[in-house]
Amino acid sequence: MDALDAIKRRYSFRGIYKNIPVPRDDLKKIIEAGIAAPSGCNKQTTAFVGLDDQTLVNSIMELAKKNGYAGVNALAAICILTQKTPSYADKYFYAQDYSAAIENILIAVTALGYASCWVEGQITEDPQVQEQIAQMLNVPGEYTVVAFLPIGIPEKEGKGPERKPFEERAWFNKC
């Protein structure tokens, strides 16, 4: 699948995944897409934990579900970590950094035939959940857990939400 097709086909999947493991090689390719994302002032504040241990994936999904995540199951996942490192003049770009990395990951997930959902609020709204996940994954103290991306092959293909027409969201030269 080419990049533009993957971008257009990507959607947030919250359904049931098939009971088919995600090969570690595919998980590595997906993480490499996140590593390839741009980073403000090249500070490279984003790090990743690939999960193919079912017990860890299930434990993190259960924590997210307590905070309202509607996902059902997954056989693999990626936890997104960030370092709140200043770039210059007290400017921080870590949120933009991990957002760009997550988007690259979601595009790679789609291109490889998998589906995922960006789970952030259910993680970051509760510092105890962040800390529990960090402890489970032995996350070094300089990092903060900011998102969880379950990954798998959808049981039933989904589709993205209806998008506003181009003309309502984009212009050339002037609005």
C-alpha positions as CSV (number, residue, x, y, z in Angstrom):
1,M,0.0,0.0,0.0
2,D,1.4,3.4,-0.8
3,A,1.8,6.1,1.8
4,L,-1.1,8.3,0.6
5,D,-3.5,5.4,0.4
6,A,-2.5,4.3,4.0
7,I,-3.0,7.9,5.2
8,K,-6.5,8.0,3.7
9,R,-7.5,4.5,4.9
10,R,-6.3,4.9,8.5
11,Y,-9.0,5.0,11.1
12,S,-9.3,4.4,14.9
13,F,-10.2,0.8,15.5
14,R,-12.0,-0.1,18.7
15,G,-13.4,-3.5,17.8
16,I,-12.4,-7.1,18.1
17,Y,-9.1,-8.2,16.7
18,K,-8.5,-11.6,15.1
19,N,-6.6,-14.1,17.3
20,I,-3.5,-13.8,15.0
21,P,-0.3,-12.7,16.5
22,V,1.6,-9.6,15.2
23,P,5.1,-10.8,14.3
24,R,7.9,-9.1,16.1
25,D,9.4,-8.1,12.8
26,D,6.2,-6.2,11.9
27,L,6.2,-4.6,15.3
28,K,9.7,-3.5,14.8
29,K,8.9,-2.0,11.4
30,I,6.0,-0.1,13.0
31,I,8.2,1.3,15.8
32,E,10.9,2.3,13.2
33,A,8.2,4.4,11.5
34,G,7.7,6.2,14.8
35,I,11.5,6.7,15.2
36,A,11.6,8.2,11.7
37,A,9.1,11.0,12.7
38,P,10.3,14.6,12.8
39,S,11.3,16.0,16.2
40,G,11.5,19.6,17.3
41,C,15.1,20.8,17.3
42,N,16.0,17.1,16.7
43,K,15.7,16.5,20.5
44,Q,14.2,13.0,19.8
45,T,12.1,13.1,23.0
46,T,9.9,10.2,22.0
47,A,10.7,6.5,22.9
48,F,8.7,3.3,22.4
49,V,8.0,0.0,24.1
50,G,6.8,-2.7,21.8
51,L,4.6,-5.2,23.5
52,D,4.0,-8.8,22.3
53,D,3.7,-10.3,25.7
54,Q,-0.1,-11.0,26.0
55,T,-0.1,-10.6,29.8
56,L,1.4,-7.1,29.6
57,V,-0.9,-6.0,26.7
58,N,-4.0,-7.2,28.6
59,S,-2.9,-5.5,31.9
60,I,-2.4,-2.2,30.2
61,M,-5.7,-2.5,28.3
62,E,-7.5,-3.2,31.6
63,L,-6.0,0.0,33.1
64,A,-7.2,2.0,30.1
65,K,-10.6,0.4,30.3
66,K,-11.0,1.6,33.9
67,N,-10.7,5.1,32.5
68,G,-13.2,4.7,29.7
69,Y,-11.3,3.0,26.9
70,A,-13.7,1.0,24.8
71,G,-11.2,-1.4,23.2
72,V,-11.9,-5.1,23.4
73,N,-8.7,-7.1,22.8
74,A,-5.3,-6.8,21.1
75,L,-2.4,-9.2,20.6
76,A,0.3,-6.5,20.5
77,A,0.7,-2.9,21.3
78,I,3.1,0.0,21.5
79,C,3.5,2.3,24.5
80,I,4.6,5.8,23.7
81,L,7.0,7.5,26.1
82,T,8.2,11.1,26.2
83,Q,10.9,13.2,27.8
84,K,9.9,16.7,28.7
85,T,13.1,18.2,27.4
86,P,13.4,21.9,26.6
87,S,14.5,22.7,23.0
88,Y,15.5,26.4,23.4
89,A,14.3,29.5,25.3
90,D,12.1,27.3,27.6
91,K,10.2,26.0,24.5
92,Y,9.1,22.4,24.6
93,F,8.0,20.3,21.6
94,Y,7.6,16.9,23.2
95,A,3.8,16.8,22.6
96,Q,4.4,17.6,18.9
97,D,7.2,15.0,18.8
98,Y,5.2,12.1,20.1
99,S,2.1,13.2,18.1
100,A,4.1,13.0,14.9
101,A,5.6,9.7,15.9
102,I,2.1,8.3,16.7
103,E,0.8,9.4,13.3
104,N,3.7,7.7,11.6
105,I,3.0,4.5,13.6
106,L,-0.7,4.6,12.7
107,I,0.1,5.0,9.0
108,A,2.6,2.1,9.2
109,V,0.0,-0.1,11.1
110,T,-2.5,0.5,8.3
111,A,0.1,0.0,5.5
112,L,1.0,-3.4,7.0
113,G,-2.7,-4.5,7.2
114,Y,-3.3,-4.0,10.9
115,A,-5.5,-1.6,12.8
116,S,-5.0,0.5,16.0
117,C,-6.4,3.3,18.0
118,W,-4.6,6.2,19.7
119,V,-5.3,5.8,23.4
120,E,-4.1,8.8,25.3
121,G,-6.6,10.4,27.5
122,Q,-7.4,7.2,29.3
123,I,-3.7,7.0,30.2
124,T,-2.7,10.7,30.9
125,E,-5.8,11.8,32.8
126,D,-4.8,9.6,35.7
127,P,-1.1,9.9,36.9
128,Q,-1.6,6.7,38.8
129,V,-2.3,4.8,35.6
130,Q,0.7,6.4,34.0
131,E,2.8,5.3,37.0
132,Q,1.4,1.7,37.0
133,I,2.2,1.3,33.3
134,A,5.7,2.8,33.8
135,Q,6.3,0.3,36.6
136,M,5.0,-2.7,34.6
137,L,7.4,-1.8,31.7
138,N,10.4,-0.7,33.8
139,V,10.3,2.8,32.2
140,P,13.3,4.9,33.2
141,G,12.4,7.9,35.4
142,E,13.2,10.5,32.8
143,Y,10.3,9.3,30.6
144,T,6.6,9.7,31.0
145,V,4.0,7.2,29.5
146,V,1.7,9.2,27.3
147,A,-0.1,6.8,25.0
148,F,-1.0,3.2,24.2
149,L,-1.6,1.8,20.7
150,P,-3.2,-1.6,20.6
151,I,-2.4,-3.4,17.3
152,G,-3.9,-6.3,15.5
153,I,-5.9,-7.5,12.5
154,P,-9.5,-6.4,12.8
155,E,-12.2,-9.2,13.0
156,K,-14.4,-6.9,10.8
157,E,-13.1,-4.2,8.6
158,G,-14.1,-0.7,9.8
159,K,-14.0,2.6,8.2
160,G,-13.1,6.1,9.3
161,P,-15.5,8.8,10.2
162,E,-17.2,11.1,7.7
163,R,-14.8,13.9,6.9
164,K,-15.8,17.5,6.1
165,P,-15.2,18.4,2.4
166,F,-11.8,19.8,1.4
167,E,-13.3,23.2,0.7
168,E,-14.5,23.5,4.3
169,R,-11.1,22.8,5.8
170,A,-8.4,23.9,3.3
171,W,-7.7,26.9,1.0
172,F,-5.1,28.0,-1.4
173,N,-3.4,31.4,-0.9
174,K,-6.2,33.0,1.2
175,C,-9.2,31.8,3.3
